[in-house]
Amino acid sequence: TQLLEQSPQFLSIQEGENLTVYCNSSSVFSSLQWYRQEPGEGPVLLVTVVTGGEVKKLKRLTFQFGDARKDSSLHITAAQPGDTGLYLCAGEGGNQFYFGTGTSLTVIP
Amino acid sequence: KAGVTQTPRYLIKTRGQQVTLSCSPISGHRSVSWYQQTPGQGLQFLFEYFSETQRNKGNFPGRFSGRQFSNSRSEMNVSTLELGDSALYLCASSLRASLNTEAFFGQGTRLTVV
């Protein structure tokens, strides 16, 4: 059972385009985290969102936590080849840490 | 400062064998968590150790076990290996025991069971 569903699963875009990745759940989370994983490496934490409705910006990346704390989105403006990687959302529930199904992003120069 | 170190990086084992993976956390970090990553199931939580005690456990069979030493280094053991255990095993270390604390991941151990 996947507690966190991400969409889309795969995304291939041209450099300079904008994109949004979604992380949805039927469960409420006290907080959600977003990670990026590059091939051959472990995930690296990008941001943690803790308050319903919260919006956090990290340069060209904008993260939003849903009002009901069941979903989150990641928006990238003017994507660059360096943004290529696997994006994962994650949250704690029932003494376990759940990762989303992942979105594999490829930015073509 | 040094990051999380996992050894070995690659491992090939035969069905029925057992395997032990090692994780050295960032200096000063007392929490170590283990994850299994496969193309089909994604990243799944195995267990978390803090100060030598297992604090949280995922939904994996008893063949998967772990331990943590007094220096916070952790080992994960898988007994009676099955083909489906082939995966990237990641460990993450953090300062505190809360699963929501920022975790720093190692590069992982790629286990192949043949």
Backbone of each chain as ProteinMPNN parsed JSONL, in Angstrom:
{"seq_chain_A": "TQLLEQSPQFLSIQEGENLTVYCNSSSVFSSLQWYRQEPGEGPVLLVTVVTGGEVKKLKRLTFQFGDARKDSSLHITAAQPGDTGLYLCAGEGGNQFYFGTGTSLTVIP", "coords_chain_A": {"N_chain_A": [[0.852, -1.204, 0.0], [0.655, 2.103, -1.018], [1.186, 4.984, 0.646], [1.658, 7.545, -0.085], [1.113, 9.036, -3.081], [2.614, 9.948, -6.078], [2.571, 12.214, -8.827], [3.412, 13.501, -12.07], [4.63, 10.159, -12.925], [6.805, 9.984, -14.59], [8.656, 12.52, -16.22], [9.592, 14.496, -18.886], [11.165, 17.244, -20.035], [11.879, 20.331, -21.826], [14.73, 22.421, -21.397], [14.217, 25.381, -19.545], [11.48, 25.289, -19.42], [8.498, 25.211, -17.329], [7.344, 23.254, -14.511], [5.226, 21.058, -12.581], [5.07, 18.945, -9.801], [3.192, 16.506, -8.113], [2.097, 15.382, -4.896], [0.164, 13.192, -3.279], [-2.179, 12.127, -0.762], [-4.409, 10.123, 1.214], [-4.206, 10.354, 3.82], [-3.512, 12.318, 6.75], [-0.714, 14.305, 7.349], [1.729, 15.329, 9.702], [3.862, 16.726, 8.822], [5.569, 17.2, 5.726], [8.197, 16.092, 3.63], [10.46, 16.928, 0.988], [12.595, 15.348, -1.294], [15.496, 15.055, -3.414], [16.918, 12.754, -5.59], [19.82, 11.677, -7.12], [21.256, 9.685, -9.751], [22.963, 6.863, -8.478], [23.339, 7.956, -6.018], [22.305, 8.779, -2.63], [19.062, 9.98, -1.468], [18.597, 13.538, -1.173], [17.698, 15.963, 1.137], [15.406, 18.506, 0.333], [13.432, 20.291, 1.312], [11.311, 20.894, 4.175], [7.923, 20.932, 4.91], [5.556, 22.174, 7.177], [3.206, 23.408, 8.061], [-0.242, 23.599, 7.342], [-1.151, 24.825, 4.164], [1.174, 26.167, 3.865], [3.795, 27.789, 2.065], [6.882, 27.38, 0.571], [9.91, 28.69, -0.698], [12.677, 27.866, -2.682], [15.061, 29.1, -4.273], [14.518, 28.498, -7.579], [12.581, 26.686, -7.032], [9.395, 25.945, -5.753], [7.527, 25.061, -3.018], [4.543, 23.654, -1.784], [2.269, 23.069, 0.837], [-0.682, 21.322, 1.323], [-3.838, 22.69, 2.488], [-5.243, 20.925, 4.113], [-3.277, 19.275, 4.895], [-2.77, 16.92, 3.525], [-1.666, 16.734, 1.087], [0.861, 17.801, -1.255], [2.819, 20.003, -3.295], [5.327, 20.504, -5.788], [6.836, 22.981, -7.523], [8.711, 23.854, -10.302], [10.443, 26.43, -11.735], [11.5, 27.551, -14.906], [13.169, 25.246, -15.709], [16.305, 23.534, -15.402], [19.04, 21.592, -16.773], [20.463, 20.588, -14.586], [18.513, 20.092, -12.764], [17.598, 17.621, -13.165], [16.586, 14.45, -12.012], [15.398, 12.149, -9.455], [12.509, 12.896, -7.821], [11.229, 12.919, -4.611], [8.584, 12.712, -2.298], [7.958, 12.677, 1.227], [6.762, 11.432, 4.358], [5.884, 11.191, 7.848], [4.158, 8.578, 9.47], [2.343, 6.746, 11.773], [4.6, 5.717, 13.226], [6.279, 5.029, 11.197], [8.251, 5.883, 8.331], [7.233, 7.185, 5.379], [7.836, 7.075, 1.928], [7.072, 8.727, -1.127], [5.895, 7.558, -4.352], [7.563, 8.567, -6.25], [8.915, 10.843, -8.719], [10.358, 10.898, -11.765], [12.418, 13.114, -13.212], [13.519, 14.538, -16.215], [15.488, 16.916, -17.677], [15.94, 18.35, -20.671], [18.663, 19.657, -22.432]], "CA_chain_A": [[0.0, 0.0, 0.0], [1.412, 3.33, -1.09], [0.498, 6.015, 1.378], [1.885, 8.787, -0.806], [1.13, 8.841, -4.524], [3.147, 11.091, -6.787], [2.3, 12.292, -10.257], [3.464, 12.277, -12.866], [5.698, 9.229, -12.563], [7.942, 10.372, -15.413], [8.484, 13.83, -16.836], [10.732, 14.891, -19.708], [10.852, 18.575, -20.532], [12.984, 21.106, -22.366], [15.303, 23.448, -20.523], [13.486, 26.642, -19.565], [10.047, 25.079, -19.164], [8.049, 25.088, -15.936], [6.694, 21.976, -14.252], [4.709, 20.844, -11.224], [4.986, 17.56, -9.344], [2.19, 16.42, -7.06], [2.223, 14.319, -3.899], [-1.18, 13.125, -2.699], [-2.455, 11.055, 0.187], [-5.692, 10.201, 1.906], [-3.857, 10.501, 5.23], [-3.013, 13.618, 7.2], [0.657, 14.253, 7.835], [2.142, 16.488, 10.503], [4.764, 17.462, 7.952], [6.026, 16.464, 4.545], [9.515, 16.469, 3.155], [10.776, 16.67, -0.422], [13.972, 14.964, -1.537], [15.92, 14.782, -4.786], [17.915, 11.696, -5.646], [20.512, 11.558, -8.401], [21.719, 8.295, -9.958], [24.136, 6.442, -7.721], [23.436, 8.687, -4.76], [21.138, 8.719, -1.774], [18.226, 11.186, -1.533], [19.044, 14.732, -0.453], [16.537, 16.736, 1.564], [15.253, 19.849, -0.24], [12.632, 21.154, 2.17], [10.275, 20.307, 5.027], [6.779, 21.82, 5.116], [4.92, 21.703, 8.412], [1.931, 24.065, 8.338], [-1.203, 23.551, 6.244], [-1.18, 26.053, 3.379], [2.514, 26.766, 3.82], [4.521, 27.856, 0.798], [8.308, 27.658, 0.764], [10.62, 28.854, -1.96], [14.097, 27.565, -2.658], [15.488, 29.567, -5.593], [13.489, 28.303, -8.61], [11.657, 25.646, -6.574], [8.355, 26.392, -4.833], [6.875, 23.924, -2.386], [3.31, 24.023, -1.106], [1.624, 22.041, 1.646], [-2.112, 21.541, 1.24], [-4.493, 23.196, 3.687], [-5.636, 19.79, 4.948], [-2.03, 18.545, 5.173], [-2.803, 15.6, 2.907], [-1.025, 16.769, -0.213], [1.893, 18.809, -1.429], [3.256, 20.14, -4.677], [6.64, 21.094, -6.041], [6.826, 23.68, -8.808], [10.036, 24.313, -10.732], [10.388, 27.472, -12.768], [12.665, 27.607, -15.811], [13.965, 24.069, -15.373], [17.655, 23.426, -15.949], [19.509, 20.201, -16.79], [20.875, 20.214, -13.233], [17.333, 19.703, -11.967], [17.307, 16.218, -13.487], [16.719, 13.536, -10.876], [14.182, 11.539, -8.925], [11.957, 13.72, -6.748], [10.466, 12.089, -3.685], [7.999, 13.32, -1.11], [8.022, 11.726, 2.333], [6.119, 11.89, 5.577], [5.848, 10.24, 8.946], [2.835, 8.134, 9.845], [2.305, 5.475, 12.492], [5.954, 5.269, 13.555], [7.036, 4.676, 10.008], [8.516, 6.993, 7.447], [6.789, 6.755, 4.057], [8.252, 7.833, 0.767], [6.166, 8.66, -2.262], [6.245, 6.676, -5.462], [8.655, 9.202, -6.982], [8.774, 11.438, -10.053], [11.654, 10.959, -12.434], [12.448, 14.295, -14.07], [14.651, 14.722, -17.129], [15.467, 18.215, -18.332], [16.761, 18.23, -21.882], [19.286, 20.961, -22.77]], "C_chain_A": [[0.879, 1.243, 0.0], [0.619, 4.422, -0.396], [0.569, 7.336, 0.636], [2.022, 8.484, -2.295], [1.639, 10.112, -5.198], [2.746, 11.038, -8.254], [2.956, 13.549, -10.822], [4.605, 11.371, -12.409], [6.972, 9.575, -13.321], [7.634, 11.716, -16.071], [9.758, 14.174, -17.594], [10.384, 16.225, -20.347], [12.097, 19.244, -21.082], [13.459, 22.117, -21.317], [14.51, 24.746, -20.677], [11.993, 26.504, -19.302], [9.773, 25.023, -17.665], [7.368, 23.74, -15.749], [6.198, 21.933, -12.807], [4.603, 19.349, -10.96], [4.048, 17.526, -8.144], [2.43, 15.204, -6.16], [0.9, 14.28, -3.141], [-1.357, 11.931, -1.774], [-3.86, 11.213, 0.748], [-5.469, 10.391, 3.408], [-3.349, 11.909, 5.507], [-1.6, 13.428, 7.742], [0.976, 15.509, 8.649], [3.127, 17.346, 9.728], [5.111, 16.585, 6.766], [7.4, 16.989, 4.156], [9.619, 16.163, 1.664], [12.271, 16.404, -0.541], [14.223, 14.899, -3.04], [17.035, 13.748, -4.727], [18.502, 11.64, -7.047], [21.053, 10.143, -8.529], [22.98, 7.993, -9.16], [24.31, 7.138, -6.384], [22.197, 8.431, -3.911], [20.323, 9.99, -1.908], [18.824, 12.323, -0.703], [17.823, 15.579, -0.133], [16.548, 18.122, 0.924], [14.541, 20.77, 0.741], [11.71, 20.309, 3.051], [9.161, 21.331, 5.172], [5.958, 21.273, 6.266], [3.535, 22.288, 8.663], [1.014, 23.979, 7.125], [-1.251, 24.884, 5.503], [0.179, 26.719, 3.208], [3.108, 26.716, 2.422], [5.968, 28.193, 1.112], [8.989, 27.739, -0.584], [12.105, 28.607, -1.745], [14.599, 27.862, -4.066], [14.357, 29.364, -6.609], [12.458, 27.246, -8.214], [10.679, 26.237, -5.56], [7.597, 25.186, -4.324], [5.625, 24.424, -1.664], [2.742, 22.82, -0.358], [0.132, 22.326, 1.628], [-2.716, 21.982, 2.563], [-4.835, 22.066, 4.658], [-4.457, 18.905, 5.319], [-2.088, 17.105, 4.671], [-2.048, 15.574, 1.586], [-0.013, 17.893, -0.266], [2.257, 18.886, -2.905], [4.622, 20.799, -4.718], [6.594, 21.7, -7.436], [8.237, 24.159, -9.11], [9.852, 25.284, -11.882], [11.666, 27.435, -13.585], [13.641, 26.468, -15.514], [15.306, 24.064, -16.094], [18.097, 21.967, -15.916], [19.957, 19.706, -15.415], [19.729, 19.827, -12.326], [16.963, 18.246, -12.204], [17.539, 15.337, -12.273], [15.382, 12.956, -10.505], [13.715, 12.374, -7.74], [11.009, 12.874, -5.908], [9.86, 12.937, -2.582], [8.0, 12.252, -0.021], [7.352, 12.304, 3.565], [6.056, 10.789, 6.605], [4.411, 9.879, 9.278], [2.902, 6.821, 10.58], [3.664, 4.904, 12.789], [6.712, 4.69, 12.372], [7.265, 5.934, 9.203], [8.21, 6.52, 6.039], [7.33, 7.673, 2.987], [7.204, 7.67, -0.326], [6.705, 7.765, -3.356], [7.32, 7.271, -6.364], [8.257, 9.766, -8.341], [10.16, 11.574, -10.647], [11.621, 12.087, -13.458], [13.708, 14.315, -14.92], [14.485, 16.066, -17.804], [16.465, 18.178, -19.48], [17.337, 19.59, -22.253], [18.81, 21.485, -24.121]], "O_chain_A": [[1.725, 1.428, 0.875], [-0.495, 4.746, -0.808], [-0.349, 8.153, 0.718], [2.93, 7.766, -2.715], [1.157, 11.211, -4.923], [2.602, 9.965, -8.841], [3.048, 14.561, -10.126], [5.443, 11.774, -11.603], [8.075, 9.476, -12.783], [6.491, 12.0, -16.43], [10.856, 14.15, -17.038], [9.422, 16.324, -21.109], [13.219, 18.797, -20.844], [12.69, 22.59, -20.48], [14.176, 25.157, -21.789], [11.318, 27.487, -18.996], [10.674, 24.818, -16.852], [6.873, 23.15, -16.71], [6.679, 22.662, -11.939], [4.108, 18.59, -11.793], [4.098, 18.396, -7.275], [2.898, 14.155, -6.604], [0.557, 15.231, -2.439], [-0.765, 10.871, -1.976], [-4.422, 12.308, 0.753], [-6.42, 10.567, 4.17], [-2.83, 12.591, 4.624], [-1.335, 12.497, 8.502], [0.537, 16.609, 8.313], [3.217, 18.554, 9.951], [4.957, 15.365, 6.815], [7.715, 18.166, 4.333], [8.957, 15.262, 1.15], [13.098, 17.12, 0.022], [13.3, 14.715, -3.833], [17.965, 13.852, -3.927], [17.773, 11.565, -8.037], [21.283, 9.473, -7.523], [23.938, 8.767, -9.166], [25.311, 6.936, -5.696], [21.18, 7.937, -4.398], [20.832, 10.991, -2.412], [19.465, 12.098, 0.323], [17.013, 15.878, -1.01], [17.557, 18.826, 0.961], [14.984, 21.893, 0.979], [11.377, 19.17, 2.721], [9.424, 22.482, 5.522], [5.69, 20.074, 6.338], [2.758, 21.703, 9.418], [1.44, 24.255, 6.004], [-1.375, 25.941, 6.121], [0.311, 27.711, 2.492], [2.948, 25.736, 1.694], [6.255, 29.157, 1.821], [8.694, 26.967, -1.496], [12.703, 29.067, -0.773], [14.571, 26.999, -4.942], [13.32, 30.017, -6.492], [11.553, 26.947, -8.993], [11.079, 26.937, -4.63], [7.086, 24.384, -5.106], [5.641, 25.472, -1.019], [2.741, 21.698, -0.866], [-0.283, 23.455, 1.891], [-2.178, 21.687, 3.63], [-4.731, 22.228, 5.874], [-4.631, 17.888, 5.991], [-1.54, 16.192, 5.29], [-1.815, 14.503, 1.027], [-0.023, 18.809, 0.556], [2.028, 17.944, -3.664], [5.012, 21.541, -3.817], [6.34, 20.999, -8.416], [8.879, 24.794, -8.274], [9.186, 24.983, -12.873], [12.765, 27.306, -13.046], [14.785, 26.698, -15.12], [15.428, 24.522, -17.231], [17.584, 21.186, -15.116], [19.837, 18.517, -15.119], [19.946, 19.293, -11.239], [16.103, 17.702, -11.51], [18.555, 15.457, -11.588], [14.365, 13.226, -11.144], [14.448, 12.539, -6.765], [10.114, 12.207, -6.427], [10.538, 13.782, -1.997], [8.037, 11.058, -0.318], [7.372, 13.515, 3.787], [6.16, 9.606, 6.282], [3.546, 10.751, 9.361], [3.469, 5.86, 10.061], [3.869, 3.702, 12.62], [7.676, 3.945, 12.546], [6.56, 6.929, 9.37], [8.831, 5.578, 5.546], [7.289, 8.896, 3.119], [6.546, 6.636, -0.439], [7.833, 7.278, -3.284], [7.926, 6.552, -7.159], [7.378, 9.234, -9.019], [11.022, 12.27, -10.11], [10.889, 12.024, -14.445], [14.817, 14.134, -14.418], [13.46, 16.329, -18.433], [17.667, 18.0, -19.282], [16.598, 20.567, -22.377], [19.232, 22.559, -24.55]]}, "seq_chain_B": "KAGVTQTPRYLIKTRGQQVTLSCSPISGHRSVSWYQQTPGQGLQFLFEYFSETQRNKGNFPGRFSGRQFSNSRSEMNVSTLELGDSALYLCASSLRASLNTEAFFGQGTRLTVV", "coords_chain_B": {"N_chain_B": [[32.555, 18.038, 7.039], [32.685, 14.449, 7.357], [30.476, 12.429, 5.411], [27.652, 10.161, 5.443], [28.627, 6.847, 5.529], [28.487, 3.928, 3.677], [29.062, 0.478, 3.536], [29.48, -2.749, 1.98], [29.75, -1.12, -1.289], [28.742, -2.5, -3.436], [27.321, -5.737, -3.865], [27.105, -9.195, -4.417], [25.105, -11.953, -3.948], [24.085, -15.339, -3.264], [20.943, -17.038, -3.501], [19.463, -17.937, -0.425], [21.695, -17.492, 1.106], [23.167, -15.368, 3.662], [23.476, -11.864, 4.493], [25.388, -9.041, 5.544], [25.185, -5.637, 6.027], [26.822, -2.484, 6.345], [26.756, 0.649, 8.095], [28.039, 3.784, 8.659], [27.339, 6.514, 10.54], [27.046, 10.151, 10.283], [29.369, 11.967, 12.213], [28.439, 12.393, 15.561], [25.764, 12.077, 15.088], [23.023, 10.228, 16.266], [20.962, 8.71, 15.446], [20.016, 6.186, 13.218], [18.61, 5.157, 10.23], [17.22, 2.649, 8.11], [16.596, 1.813, 4.698], [14.906, 0.238, 1.956], [15.266, 0.253, -1.5], [13.618, -0.237, -4.467], [12.849, -0.629, -7.975], [10.147, -1.277, -8.367], [8.741, -0.987, -5.921], [9.669, 1.335, -4.824], [11.052, 3.521, -2.329], [11.302, 2.057, 0.76], [10.685, 1.947, 4.214], [12.703, 0.361, 6.578], [13.789, 0.016, 9.314], [14.532, 1.898, 12.331], [17.155, 3.025, 14.37], [18.145, 4.248, 17.526], [20.463, 5.382, 19.77], [21.346, 2.716, 20.224], [18.998, 1.301, 20.362], [16.166, -0.188, 18.853], [13.759, 1.806, 17.481], [11.685, 2.249, 15.723], [9.859, 0.352, 13.279], [9.479, -1.008, 10.055], [7.303, -2.698, 7.688], [8.523, -5.36, 7.201], [9.664, -8.768, 6.739], [10.842, -11.016, 9.379], [13.333, -11.832, 8.573], [14.861, -9.698, 8.035], [16.966, -7.781, 9.885], [18.53, -5.702, 12.371], [21.099, -3.771, 14.004], [22.575, -1.524, 16.379], [25.568, -0.017, 17.331], [27.564, 1.124, 20.177], [28.997, 3.271, 19.242], [27.353, 4.396, 17.447], [27.439, 3.381, 14.891], [25.865, 1.247, 12.516], [24.483, -1.922, 11.655], [22.934, -3.955, 9.187], [21.195, -6.912, 8.704], [20.385, -9.53, 6.505], [18.816, -12.539, 6.318], [18.671, -15.832, 4.822], [18.468, -15.221, 1.959], [16.406, -13.994, -0.698], [15.441, -13.838, -4.169], [13.939, -11.559, -4.56], [14.974, -9.801, -2.754], [16.884, -8.333, -3.892], [18.127, -5.164, -4.285], [18.601, -1.606, -3.722], [20.065, -0.683, -0.818], [19.666, 1.705, 1.551], [21.037, 3.819, 4.032], [20.343, 6.233, 6.535], [21.35, 8.992, 8.488], [20.656, 10.914, 11.422], [20.375, 13.666, 13.744], [18.499, 13.562, 15.851], [15.914, 11.442, 17.263], [13.438, 11.61, 16.059], [11.473, 10.795, 13.254], [11.0, 12.746, 11.431], [13.086, 14.43, 11.469], [15.783, 16.12, 9.826], [17.369, 14.041, 7.592], [20.36, 12.486, 6.57], [21.518, 10.858, 3.819], [23.378, 7.899, 2.909], [25.345, 6.594, 0.135], [24.429, 4.149, -0.443], [24.064, 0.538, -0.601], [24.311, -1.669, -3.152], [22.619, -4.515, -3.569], [22.641, -7.621, -5.071], [20.877, -10.513, -5.661], [21.352, -13.74, -6.682]], "CA_chain_B": [[32.616, 16.83, 7.846], [32.426, 13.263, 6.556], [29.066, 12.073, 5.296], [27.268, 8.812, 5.838], [29.392, 5.868, 4.759], [27.921, 2.582, 3.643], [29.922, -0.539, 2.932], [30.166, -2.402, 0.739], [28.896, -0.42, -2.251], [28.094, -3.501, -4.284], [27.384, -7.074, -3.287], [26.348, -10.233, -5.112], [24.937, -13.109, -3.083], [23.257, -16.419, -3.799], [19.731, -17.337, -2.724], [19.662, -18.757, 0.768], [22.789, -16.968, 1.913], [22.836, -14.196, 4.458], [24.339, -10.737, 4.186], [25.444, -7.969, 6.539], [25.553, -4.34, 5.472], [27.28, -1.596, 7.393], [26.49, 2.067, 7.922], [28.671, 4.677, 9.636], [26.626, 7.8, 10.431], [27.8, 11.388, 10.466], [29.826, 12.091, 13.591], [27.509, 13.111, 16.417], [24.391, 11.618, 14.841], [22.739, 9.026, 17.041], [19.858, 7.968, 14.828], [20.276, 5.581, 11.919], [17.454, 4.489, 9.636], [17.521, 1.843, 6.93], [15.543, 1.778, 3.691], [15.108, -0.592, 0.778], [14.761, 0.927, -2.688], [13.484, -1.067, -5.667], [12.074, 0.066, -9.02], [8.722, -1.546, -8.269], [8.155, -0.546, -4.645], [10.212, 2.612, -4.384], [11.797, 3.546, -1.066], [10.491, 1.557, 1.865], [11.33, 2.049, 5.522], [12.969, -0.914, 7.237], [13.787, 0.26, 10.764], [15.319, 3.018, 12.822], [17.822, 2.821, 15.644], [18.608, 5.436, 18.236], [21.178, 4.987, 20.991], [21.436, 1.252, 20.286], [17.67, 0.71, 20.532], [15.288, -0.062, 17.702], [12.638, 2.645, 17.903], [10.585, 2.111, 14.779], [10.08, -0.763, 12.376], [8.571, -1.088, 8.925], [6.603, -3.963, 7.467], [9.379, -6.339, 6.546], [9.709, -10.019, 7.509], [11.869, -11.136, 10.394], [14.651, -12.1, 7.974], [15.559, -8.413, 8.042], [17.23, -7.354, 11.259], [19.603, -4.727, 12.454], [21.561, -3.417, 15.337], [23.382, -0.316, 16.424], [26.621, -0.124, 18.329], [27.688, 2.28, 21.066], [29.561, 4.409, 18.494], [26.263, 4.744, 16.523], [27.491, 2.604, 13.648], [24.759, 0.296, 12.464], [24.542, -3.005, 10.682], [21.668, -4.567, 8.803], [21.408, -8.294, 8.296], [19.277, -10.218, 5.843], [19.094, -13.975, 6.29], [17.944, -16.634, 3.834], [18.192, -14.273, 0.888], [15.518, -14.335, -1.803], [15.697, -13.019, -5.35], [13.245, -10.288, -4.377], [15.72, -8.916, -1.847], [17.783, -7.508, -4.701], [17.683, -3.775, -4.116], [19.553, -0.651, -3.17], [19.797, -0.484, 0.606], [20.146, 3.018, 1.96], [20.88, 4.198, 5.429], [20.311, 7.671, 6.76], [21.605, 9.346, 9.882], [20.15, 12.207, 11.855], [20.753, 14.015, 15.116], [17.501, 13.185, 16.829], [15.199, 10.205, 16.994], [12.207, 11.837, 15.31], [11.605, 10.422, 11.852], [10.883, 13.941, 10.601], [14.324, 15.199, 11.54], [16.533, 16.053, 8.576], [18.183, 12.836, 7.499], [21.403, 12.51, 5.557], [21.625, 9.508, 3.282], [24.587, 7.399, 2.288], [25.206, 6.278, -1.281], [23.719, 2.893, -0.562], [24.693, -0.728, -0.978], [23.522, -2.349, -4.191], [22.639, -5.96, -3.347], [22.056, -8.461, -6.121], [20.733, -11.904, -5.248], [21.238, -14.574, -7.895]], "C_chain_B": [[32.221, 15.647, 6.975], [30.944, 12.959, 6.553], [28.807, 10.677, 5.805], [27.993, 7.818, 4.929], [28.755, 4.502, 4.846], [28.896, 1.64, 2.944], [29.251, -1.899, 2.987], [29.243, -1.617, -0.195], [28.116, -1.392, -3.117], [28.323, -4.892, -3.684], [26.548, -8.03, -4.137], [26.31, -11.459, -4.217], [24.032, -14.125, -3.776], [22.04, -16.62, -2.905], [20.052, -18.254, -1.548], [20.798, -18.284, 1.658], [22.284, -15.843, 2.803], [23.836, -13.088, 4.142], [24.269, -9.711, 5.312], [25.95, -6.707, 5.87], [25.899, -3.398, 6.613], [27.016, -0.138, 7.056], [27.18, 2.842, 9.041], [28.034, 6.048, 9.502], [27.578, 8.98, 10.522], [28.155, 11.502, 11.947], [28.849, 12.933, 14.409], [26.056, 12.727, 16.206], [24.153, 10.306, 15.561], [21.619, 8.19, 16.459], [20.279, 7.456, 13.457], [19.025, 4.854, 11.45], [17.897, 3.733, 8.396], [16.306, 1.809, 6.01], [15.94, 0.803, 2.581], [14.514, 0.148, -0.419], [14.778, -0.024, -3.878], [12.669, -0.307, -6.7], [10.564, -0.114, -8.834], [8.056, -0.961, -7.041], [8.665, 0.797, -4.166], [11.007, 2.457, -3.095], [10.89, 3.095, 0.065], [11.31, 1.513, 3.149], [11.482, 0.662, 6.132], [12.9, -0.776, 8.75], [14.681, 1.436, 11.083], [15.906, 2.666, 14.174], [18.264, 4.154, 16.22], [19.223, 4.976, 19.548], [21.061, 3.489, 21.238], [20.088, 0.555, 20.438], [16.855, 0.879, 19.257], [14.033, 0.678, 18.136], [11.425, 2.497, 16.99], [10.922, 1.005, 13.792], [9.047, -0.739, 11.269], [7.99, -2.477, 8.779], [7.432, -4.94, 6.649], [9.438, -7.601, 7.404], [10.896, -10.063, 8.465], [13.26, -11.46, 9.86], [15.509, -10.834, 7.946], [15.739, -7.971, 9.5], [18.371, -6.354, 11.255], [20.069, -4.561, 13.869], [22.391, -2.148, 15.231], [24.365, -0.449, 17.569], [26.748, 1.176, 19.128], [28.278, 3.496, 20.351], [28.602, 4.884, 17.399], [26.347, 4.058, 15.179], [26.401, 1.545, 13.678], [25.025, -0.769, 11.407], [23.135, -3.502, 10.402], [21.98, -5.961, 8.282], [20.159, -8.835, 7.603], [19.645, -11.692, 5.755], [18.248, -14.647, 5.212], [17.498, -15.758, 2.65], [17.291, -14.848, -0.193], [15.818, -13.402, -2.974], [15.094, -11.622, -5.19], [13.93, -9.337, -3.417], [16.73, -8.062, -2.603], [17.274, -6.074, -4.69], [18.868, -2.904, -3.761], [19.155, -0.423, -1.718], [20.481, 0.799, 1.054], [20.051, 3.172, 3.464], [20.966, 5.71, 5.523], [20.59, 7.949, 8.222], [21.039, 10.726, 10.184], [20.501, 12.414, 13.318], [19.795, 13.427, 16.129], [16.728, 11.962, 16.387], [13.947, 10.406, 16.152], [12.409, 11.527, 13.839], [11.53, 11.636, 10.94], [12.117, 14.817, 10.658], [15.081, 15.052, 10.229], [17.48, 14.864, 8.604], [19.168, 12.98, 6.354], [21.655, 11.071, 5.111], [23.029, 9.179, 2.801], [24.331, 7.089, 0.82], [24.534, 4.932, -1.508], [24.609, 1.707, -0.868], [23.775, -1.397, -1.985], [23.694, -3.849, -4.014], [21.948, -6.664, -4.498], [22.043, -9.897, -5.632], [20.487, -12.743, -6.498], [20.912, -16.027, -7.533]], "O_chain_B": [[31.514, 15.807, 5.98], [30.241, 13.19, 7.536], [29.63, 10.086, 6.504], [27.964, 7.947, 3.705], [28.512, 3.979, 5.934], [29.472, 1.966, 1.906], [28.524, -2.187, 3.938], [28.057, -1.471, 0.101], [26.969, -1.134, -3.483], [29.362, -5.175, -3.087], [25.425, -7.71, -4.526], [27.35, -11.95, -3.777], [23.32, -13.811, -4.73], [22.104, -16.397, -1.696], [20.812, -19.214, -1.673], [20.856, -18.637, 2.836], [21.131, -15.423, 2.71], [24.908, -13.344, 3.593], [23.23, -9.537, 5.948], [27.002, -6.702, 5.231], [25.344, -3.496, 7.707], [27.045, 0.262, 5.892], [26.939, 2.591, 10.221], [28.169, 6.689, 8.46], [28.765, 8.82, 10.805], [27.349, 11.177, 12.819], [28.478, 14.037, 14.012], [25.207, 13.018, 17.049], [24.966, 9.385, 15.485], [21.357, 7.082, 16.928], [20.828, 8.198, 12.643], [18.454, 4.041, 12.177], [18.841, 4.135, 7.716], [15.16, 1.779, 6.459], [17.118, 0.577, 2.307], [13.377, 0.617, -0.354], [15.828, -0.551, -4.249], [11.88, 0.567, -6.344], [9.793, 0.803, -9.115], [6.921, -0.489, -7.115], [8.143, 1.344, -3.194], [11.561, 1.395, -2.813], [9.833, 3.682, 0.297], [12.468, 1.097, 3.158], [10.527, -0.112, 6.197], [12.045, -1.385, 9.394], [15.463, 1.906, 10.257], [15.233, 2.08, 15.022], [18.695, 5.057, 15.502], [18.589, 4.273, 20.336], [20.715, 3.057, 22.338], [20.043, -0.661, 20.625], [16.85, 1.95, 18.651], [13.327, 0.24, 19.044], [10.283, 2.607, 17.435], [12.088, 0.743, 13.498], [7.869, -0.48, 11.517], [8.168, -3.33, 9.648], [7.064, -5.296, 5.529], [9.287, -7.541, 8.625], [11.823, -9.259, 8.371], [14.247, -11.377, 10.591], [16.734, -10.904, 7.846], [14.767, -7.814, 10.239], [19.078, -6.191, 10.26], [19.512, -5.131, 14.807], [22.842, -1.756, 14.155], [24.022, -0.939, 18.645], [26.127, 2.187, 18.801], [28.085, 4.627, 20.796], [28.981, 5.673, 16.533], [25.406, 4.145, 14.391], [26.06, 1.015, 14.735], [25.703, -0.53, 10.408], [22.263, -3.473, 11.27], [22.92, -6.154, 7.511], [19.034, -8.625, 8.056], [20.673, -12.046, 5.179], [17.245, -14.099, 4.755], [16.306, -15.591, 2.393], [17.393, -16.02, -0.556], [16.375, -12.319, -2.795], [15.674, -10.63, -5.632], [13.513, -8.187, -3.279], [17.357, -7.174, -2.026], [16.126, -5.809, -5.045], [19.978, -3.384, -3.533], [18.029, -0.014, -1.433], [21.697, 0.953, 0.948], [19.097, 2.709, 4.089], [21.586, 6.37, 4.689], [20.119, 7.224, 9.098], [20.958, 11.588, 9.309], [20.869, 11.48, 14.031], [20.213, 12.864, 17.141], [16.876, 11.501, 15.255], [13.442, 9.44, 15.58], [13.401, 11.945, 13.242], [11.955, 11.565, 9.787], [12.19, 15.836, 9.972], [15.036, 13.999, 9.592], [18.285, 14.708, 9.522], [18.844, 13.529, 5.301], [21.964, 10.195, 5.919], [23.771, 10.051, 2.348], [23.225, 7.297, 0.321], [24.122, 4.612, -2.623], [25.742, 1.85, -1.326], [22.606, -1.657, -1.701], [24.767, -4.396, -4.269], [20.813, -6.342, -4.852], [23.077, -10.435, -5.236], [19.554, -12.498, -7.263], [20.779, -16.869, -8.421]]}, "name": "protein", "num_of_chains": 2, "seq": "TQLLEQSPQFLSIQEGENLTVYCNSSSVFSSLQWYRQEPGEGPVLLVTVVTGGEVKKLKRLTFQFGDARKDSSLHITAAQPGDTGLYLCAGEGGNQFYFGTGTSLTVIPKAGVTQTPRYLIKTRGQQVTLSCSPISGHRSVSWYQQTPGQGLQFLFEYFSETQRNKGNFPGRFSGRQFSNSRSEMNVSTLELGDSALYLCASSLRASLNTEAFFGQGTRLTVV"}
